[in-house]
Amino acid sequence: MDATQVIFIVSAALIVVSALMVVTSRNLVHAALWLISALFGVAILYVLLEAGFLAVVQVVVYIGAIAIMFIFAVMLTRRDMLDKGPQVNASWPVALGLCLLTFVGLGFLLSRFGDKFSHLPGALPPNLDPLLALGNALVSPQAFVLPFEVASVLLLAALVGAVYVARNHK
Amino acid sequence: MDLFLTDPIKMVYDWLMQLLTGWGLPGAVANVLLILVGIVVLIIVAMTIDIMLVWLERKVVARFQGRLGPNRVGLFGLLQPIPDIIKLIIKEDITPTGADKVVFNMAPILSLASVIFLWAVIPLAATVYGADLNVGLLYLVAAGALGTLSIIMAGWASNNKYAVLGAYRQVATMLSFEIPMIAALLIPTILASSLSLKTITTAQGGVWFFWLSPLGALIFLVAAIAELGRSPFDLNEGESEIVSGYHIEYTGMKFGLFFAGELLHAFTFGAFIGILFFGGWSFFGIERIPGLGWMASSPYFGAVAVLLKGVFFYWVIMWIKYTVPRIRIDHMLAFNWKFLTPLSFVLLMVTAMVNRLLQDFANTPQWPIYVGGMFLSNILIGWITIEILRVYGRKQKAKEPVHPAAKSVAAPSAGHH
């Protein structure tokens, strides 16, 4: 067992525990903080996969923007507005069954992969810059330039819509 | 001995590696152990600098206010931080009633950690750096996000209205000023075609990026001051309004961690300005004098250069902090969204285009065309901005109704002669 595997096990455990705490915590801010911890664990996994760019973007976008907006919105609610009611509703057995079914299905699929999990993936070739490859792929007509531009237009439309909704109509 | 002069980190690493494997440790374990030792040493260096920053900050603010500053403990009061720290440690540690204990105690730690994270990517010299990430600049933004998170945690967990207000203000500042900051960070990225701080420094071997984009350096400085929450953007603390804001309930060393984090953050951003726009470890051009070329490859001079540039821009940030009063939150948001953000986007587009057009001249004998073109395009944008501001200001003035008091003062003086 080398250092990478130790880090993987620790961060995977962190993600699972944090994800559980997100849905079981009764305090909304605590749930948001646990969500941040889970997202941070995913960032560590990206680093282990040598996807440094995705790891940093994960922290900037998910922790720096989305999670902080969550907490911001929750903080605007009343401090003592904790949910006192039961945490599950009547259909929890159905949900549990579906979850178990999904887990068994995933386990079956992964078991069909054979010996792909018994060895670590090889290191990236030394002269390959993943960031450069990603940047070229995003603007190359042979790769992803069309989805990239469509996503940009979609975001722009959302931005214009937000400005229109927020504008002072007189 | 030669290695000691050019790459001391590698020398120490090799020596310790031999020592540890000689004791029978497997190579992989020894490697992990040495990386951990390296992290601890880096943190100790950063924190030692931090202790001296307390003295520097107090001395400089005293000079700006016409006082002497600490001058009793040690030579020039140099040992003053030590009684300061002892005082902070022996103070009573208070957790307010209704506080969220775990989050309350985690916030100061995360606050200081988010600054120390930054030291991992600072290249002190060509061979002395924590990690040369190919996403170094984005890492800088990510660490800033964690710093903001710590302030929200402190504000929320304190169970105090002033603290929550401070946290809200910090989020407003951070979310808005992140945009011009990222745009300003993209300018060195375009010029060096890399996000790695080491490559950006190497690319400034010829001409500092400040001369290619003075406006970019200025925007980065303004956005950095806002991110630091220092005056004129110290709304998150606003001592006269919300009594020090998010850290109002913190006592003793927990407050000390916030304070140390703020000082180190300011100094670290000073170092980043030096690295991104002022040549990083290059020793002010002295190393280009014939016969002094060995200085360029010496990591010791490099580290001194980075730290000196850091201290200088830290001083600039302090100079602004202790000179300019706090601005109102609506002014701050208007300044960011209606002025700084459009300006930084225009600058980014113009820099990208001019750089593309004149790039072929960059490493030829005609390099002054490239440098001059980049510099003049910046000056031109700055000039157009000032003209637009002037026209806009005149229009606003003309619209404003004349105050009755101004009329009554103006009337008698007009009839005097």
Chai-1 contact restraints between the chains, C-beta under 6 A:
chainA,res_idxA,chainB,res_idxB,connection_type,confidence,min_distance_angstrom,max_distance_angstrom,comment,restraint_id
A,D2,B,A28,contact,1.0,0.0,6.0,A-B,restraint_1
A,A3,B,V32,contact,1.0,0.0,6.0,A-B,restraint_2
A,V29,B,W156,contact,1.0,0.0,6.0,A-B,restraint_3
A,G52,B,V135,contact,1.0,0.0,6.0,A-B,restraint_4
A,F53,B,V135,contact,1.0,0.0,6.0,A-B,restraint_5
A,V56,B,V135,contact,1.0,0.0,6.0,A-B,restraint_6
A,V56,B,L138,contact,1.0,0.0,6.0,A-B,restraint_7
A,V56,B,Y139,contact,1.0,0.0,6.0,A-B,restraint_8
A,V56,B,A142,contact,1.0,0.0,6.0,A-B,restraint_9
A,V59,B,A142,contact,1.0,0.0,6.0,A-B,restraint_10
A,V60,B,V141,contact,1.0,0.0,6.0,A-B,restraint_11
A,V60,B,A142,contact,1.0,0.0,6.0,A-B,restraint_12
A,V60,B,A145,contact,1.0,0.0,6.0,A-B,restraint_13
A,I63,B,A145,contact,1.0,0.0,6.0,A-B,restraint_14
A,G64,B,A145,contact,1.0,0.0,6.0,A-B,restraint_15
A,I71,B,I152,contact,1.0,0.0,6.0,A-B,restraint_16
A,F72,B,V171,contact,1.0,0.0,6.0,A-B,restraint_17
A,M75,B,W156,contact,1.0,0.0,6.0,A-B,restraint_18
A,L131,B,N134,contact,1.0,0.0,6.0,A-B,restraint_19
